[in-house]
Amino acid sequence: MRSIGSSVFVLVICSLIAMNSGCSSSSSSKASASGGKGAVEVRVAFWGSPDEVNIVNDIIGAWQKSHPEIIVKLDHTPYRGYVDKLLTRIAGRSAPDIICTEVDLFVTFQSKDVLLDLTPFMKANPEFSTKQFYPEIINRFTVDGKLYAIPRDTAPFACVYYNKKLFDEAGVPYPKDDWNLDDLLDKARKLTKTDKDGRVTQYGFYAWAWPNFVYAFGGSMVDDVKNPSKCTLNSGKSIAGLQFYSDLINKYKVHPTSTAMTNLAMGVQGMFMTGRLAMFSSGIWETPGLRKMASLDWDVAMFPKGPGGIRAFGTGGSGYCILKETKNPEAAFEVIKALAGRSGQTMLADTGLAQPAIKDIAQSGHWAFDNKKPKNKSMLDEAMKYVIYEPFHPAWREAKELYINPELDMVFSGKRSVEDAVENFTVKVDRLLKNLGKNGKGE
């Protein structure tokens, strides 16, 4: 599953050590500095690239100086196997106080009834209002009127990165935000090059988020994102979107196959940086890596519109939750305020790593108008109006891994038709959605 796209994310599952404070603020500060009994310990499990780890350490390091009464323990581990490990720790009553969650993994946590309702904490902290955040991600983290995670960043799969040098060499105009899929195909064909033996030496386009094409054609994954009961990838519009994406690979050959990607062994960023790929679609998290190559001239355009001017795409994002078993919920919320509050999100924005979930920071000189590459990242504010989240159902990840992705891999490798693939998995997905209800139990 792609949460924040092709990035590798990390999460640490640790034991909770919490000590109740029985002293005044002044004595707690002294105790904290000396590791005494008055200090409250809050453990935070999170994931991230090395750049992000440094950011989190800096945020907490700065905050800790003025909050010695709370000792923050940051725990960081690979993302792979995160859910199972964390749920095992929760069952064993040895989980951290705070967990960082991605917008899709949040569904699993919430369905297990392990998260603390943060609504009362928000009401008690009016300076930390939900109105500051993009409403789309607040809605994602809200269930039955209760908020279970404080958003830190949002991540629309809305960026098409393009190499200006390759466009200039081919005499192809740069993409603009109002382009469409026909424009994308036209540019990709002009930017794809082959050698005398017919082997592709430069691809025009690459994308991993195939749902973007389904949405652009007016299709959908399920009947209702918030309350899914059936898979709708077998609808005419959904099939048309999948077919367009498949044709980029198999018919027009402007998009590398999975085999070609493996053989090249350099990854999408490597292909882009070395001139083997003119455009690729992803999220804004690719920025720090691309900025390291100073000689590379590049920018982003919004993912193109589909037939009839339809605009929609998937999205990632993350936030922080407090587990119900914490012994220090008030202290934990203070730590979340440091991590996902204005100061923390501003520090995150300055790195270019992620789009802040607080709207005015995302629209400020710390992010959209910082005059750093990509120059057109301000379009991500507009992009938030068109995001579509993955279905809110605990069985959806399993449905994709067991049934949907294996069939579509056959389609995208040219071994199966779209129609056959969706026919093969739709009934199975519907059965899984029905048998494993929203609470993770059979219906």
N, C-alpha and C positions, 0 to 999 in steps of 0.2 A: 504494500500500500504506500502511496505517496502522500505524505502529509505536508511537508514543506518541500515537496518536490524531490529532486535527485540528491538533496543533501543527506548526509548521514547524521542522524541525531542520536543523542545519548541520554540515558536516564539511569540514575542511581537509586538502588533500593537499599535502604539502610534501616537500622533499628532506631526506635524512638527512645530518647533519654530526656526526660522532662523533670524538672525539680520545681516544686511550688515555692513561690516567694513569700516569706513571712516577715520581711523587713521593710523599712521605709525606703523611699527612692534613694536617699543618700547612702544608706548602708548597703542597698542592693548594688549600687555602682561600685562601691569598694569591694564587695564580695565578688562581683563579676571580674573586676580587674585582677583579683588574686585567685579566682577559681573557687571562691567560697560557696557556702550553702545558699546564699541569698540570690544567686544568679539563676535565671530561667534559661534553659537551653531549648532552642528550636532547630529542628533538623529539616533541611530542605532538599528534596530529591529533584534533580533537573537534568536536562540533556543539552547538548549543543556542540558545535565545532570548537576547536581550540580558541578561535576568536571570541566566540560567545562565552566560553568559560572565563576568559579574561574579563569580559564585560561584567558578568555576574559577580566575579570576585571584587572588581573595582566598585560596583554599586554597593555591595554589602560592606566592603572595607571602609568606604567613606561614611556610610550610615552608622556602622558599629561604633565609630569614635564618639558619637553623641548619644549612643544608647548602650552604655556598658552594662545595664541591668539585664540585657538579653544577649545571650551567647548564641550566635548563628553558626550552625554546622552545615556546610555545603557538601552535598554528596552527589557525585557525578559518575555515571557508568554508561556503557553502550546501550543504545536504544533497542537492539535486538533482544527479544524475549522479555521486554519490559513489563508488559501487562501480567503475564503469568508470574513473574518474580514478585511484582508488587502485591498482587492479590494473595500470593502465598504468605508474604510478610504480614499483610493485614489479617489474614486468618490466624496467624501465629501471634498476633498482638505485638508485633515488633516493627511496625511501619514508621516512617517519618511523620512529622507534623504536617508538612506542606509538600504537595507534589506539583510539578509542572505538568500540564496536560496539553495535548494537541487537540484540535477541534473534533477529530474523529475518534481518538482514543477516549475522549471525554464521555462518549456514549457508553462505553464499557463500564467506566467507573460509576457513572450515574445510575446505570441499571443495577449495579451491585449494592446500591444503597449504603455506600461507605463515605459519602461526602457530606460535609457540614453545610447547612444553609447559610449563606453569607449575607442574605438580605438584611437581617438586623444590624450587622456590623456596618453595612453601607449607610443605613439610616442614621446610625450613631456618629457617622463621620461625613457630614454634609459637604466638606471640602473635597471629598472623594466620591463624587456623584457619577452614577451610570450615564448621565447626560453628556459627560465628557467624551464617552467612547462611541465608536461606530455602532449604531444600533443593530446592525446585522450580526456582529459577533456577540453582543450582549444577548440577543435573542437566542443564539446558538447555545449559550451557557445558562439559559433560563429554562426551567422545567416546571410546569404548573405554577407559574408566578414566582418561583423561588430561584435566586441566582446562586449557582454553585461554583463558579470560577470567575476570577477577576482577569479580564483580558490584558495581555501584555503586548501582543502584536497581531497583525492580521496579514494574510499573504495570498491575495488573488493570483490564480494561475493565468495572469493577464499580460505577461511580458513576452514580446517577441524581440529577442536580441538580434541586432544585425551589425555585420562587419562593414563599415563604410568603405574601406579600401576595395573590397571585393565588388561592392555595388558600383563604385566609381570606375573600376577597370572594365566592368561589363556594360557601362553606360545605362545602368538601371536606376530609376529614381528611388530614393529612400521611401520606405513605407510610412504612411501617415495614419493617425488614429482612426480615421474614418474609412479605411480600406475594407475590403471584403474578401471572402475566401477565394473568389475568382482571381482577385488581384494577387493573393498569396501564391496561388498555383502558377500564375503567369510569371511572377518574379522568380519563383523557385526553379521553374524550367529554364529561364534565361541564365540563372546562376549555377546550374548544374553542368559540370564539365566531365568529359570522358577522354581517355587516351585512344591511341590508334587501334587498340584491341577491344575497345568498347567498355573498358573498366572505368568506373566512376572515380575521378580524382578530386572532385569538389562537389559536395552535395549542396542543394539549395536550401533545404529545410529539415529540421528535426523537431519532434514533439513527443513527449511521453504521456501527456494528459489527454488520452483519447476521449474522455467524457466532454471535453470542450467542444468537440466536433458534433457530438450528439446534441448538446445544448444549442449550438449555433444553428442547427437545422430545425430547432423547435421541438426536439425530442426530450426524453427524460429517462431517468434510471428507474424510478418507481412512481406510483400513483400519487403519493403524498410524502414529501420529505420528512415532515414532522411525525406523521403517523402512517408509515408505509405498510401496505397489505399485499401488494403485488408488484412484480417486476414489469416495467414497460419498455424494456429495451427491444421488444419484438414489435413495437409500433412502426409504422411506415417512416415517420420522421427520424426515429432513432436509428433505424436501419440505414437510412440515407446518410446520416452523419458518420456512422461506422464505415460505410462504403467509401465515402470521400476520403477518410483517413487511410483506409486500406489502399485506395488507388494511388495516393501519394507515394506509397512504398512499392506496390506491386505493378501498377499500370504505368505511372509516369516516371517512377524510379528516381524521384528527386529527394527522397527520404531514405536514409540507410536502413537496411534490415537489421534485426538483432544480431544476425551472424556477422554482418559487416562491422557492426560496432565492436563485437568481440574480437574480430580479426585485427582491427585497427589498434585495439588495446590502448587507447589514449583518453577515452571518455569524451563526453560532449564538449566540455570546456576546452580540452586539449585540441579537439578538432577545430573548434571555433578560433582559438588563439593562433593556430598554425595555418589558417587559411584553407582548411579542408571542409569547412562548413560555413555557409553564408548567413544563415538565420537559424535560431532555435527558440522554442517556446518553453517557458518555465516561470518561476516566480522570482521576486526581487532578490532572494537570498544568494543568487549567483554573483551579486555585485562585488563583495570583498575580494573574491578570487580574481575577477577580471580587472579590478583596479590595480592589482599588483603588476600587471603587464602594462607599463606606462606607454609603450609605443603603439598599443592597440587602440584604434579609433573606432568607437562603437557607441550605440545608443539603443533605446527600446521604443517600440510602438505597441499600442494596445492590441490584444488579440483581435483578429478581424471579425467583422460581422458575417453572419450567415445569410442564406437566401431570405429575401424580404426584409433585410436590415436587422435581423434578430441578433442581439448581443447578449451573451451569457457565458460564464466560465466557472470552473470549480475554484475552490479556495482552501487554504490552510489557515494557520494561526495558532496561537497558544495562549495559555493563561495559567493562573495558580489557584489551586484548591487547598482547603484544609480538610484533613481527614477527621471523621467523627471521634476517633479514639484519642485525639490529642488531649493532653491534660492542661494545656495552656493556650486556649483558643484566642484570647485577647492578645497575647504576645505574638502568636502566629500571624494574626491579622496585621499587626504593626510591621512585621517583616514583609508581608505581601504588599503593604503600602510602599515600602522601600523598593521592592522589586518591580511592581507594576504601576507605581505612582508617577507623577510628572517628572521627577528627577531621574528615576530609573529609565523611563521610556525616552527621555531626552538623551541620556548617555547612549542608549541603544541606537537611537536615530542617527547620532553623529557618526557611527561606524558604517552606516549604509547597509547593515546586515538585514534589517527587518523594518517593515512599515509599522510605526507605532499605532496602537489601538486607540490612543487618545487623539481625537480628530485634529485639534488645533496644533498639536505638535507635528502631526503628519503633514500639515499644510504650512509649516513654518520654515524658517531658514535653517533649522536643524535637519530638515528632511527634504521636502519637495523643492525648496528654493535655496539649496546650499551651494549651488554652482559646481557640484561635482558630478562625475558620471554615475549613472546615466542622466543626462540633462532633462529627459522627458519623464522622469519618474513621478512628476506631479499628476500625471494621468491616472495614477493608482487611486487617487481620491475619488475620481469619477467612476473608476472601475468597481469600487465597492457597491455601487448601486445594482450591479449585474451579477453578483456572486451567487452561486448555488452550492449549498453544503451537501455532503454525502448523506444518504438516508439515515435518520435517527432510529436505529434499530440495532440491538446487540448482536444480531446474527448477520449483519451486512458484511462485516469484514470476512467472516467465514464463507459467506456466499460468493464473494469476489475471489477469494483464494482457492476455494474448492471447485467452483463451477464456472464463473464468468471469465476470469483471467486465462485459465488453460484453454478454453474454447477460442477466445479472441486471439490468443497467441498463435493458434493454428490459422486463423484468418489473416493476421498481419504477416505471417510467414508464407502466405499464398497457398496453403494446403487445404483450406476449407472456405466455403462461401459464408458470407455474413448471415444469410437466411438459415443455413443449416446450423450454424453455431448458436444463434439465439434460440432456435427451436430446441436445441439440445439442452440448454441451461435454464430456460425460463420456467418450466414446470418445477424443476428441482429447487430453484431459488424461491419460487412461490411457496413450495412446501416447507422450506426452511423458515421463511418469514412467519408462516402460520404456526409451525410447531414450536418455534422458540420465540415467544412473545416479547414485548418491549421490556418486560421485567426480567428477561433472560430465562423464563420458565415456559414450559409447554402450555399451549392454550387448548 
